[in-house]
Amino acid sequence: MNGADGIDARILAFVQERFPFARQRRVAREDSLLESGIVDSLGVLELVEFLERTFGISVTEEDLLPENFDSIRRMADLVGRKVAGRPPAGDV
């Protein structure tokens, strides 16, 4: 698995493994993990650690915005930006 689809798949697998509500509900890549209660603030910290370890990125304080962790797709976008060295969406 390469590219964005591979990133999405790895994040989705982690979410389904780590967060029981994600297994109970069929989580899609665009579903809000925060609004649905699948991930809470402590869960976001677990996701940060997973993303940093798995993809070799550094999540900065500026990256810790709810919109970056709201869905599988948004986390994959964050990882893609970090890996490519692009500035965050708000800095363009």
Secondary structure, 3 states (H helix, E strand, C coil): CCHHHHHHHHHHHHHHHHCHHHHHCCCCCCCCCCCCCCCCHHHHHHHHHHHHHHHCCCCCHHHCCHHHCCCHHHHHHHHHHHHHCCCCHHHC
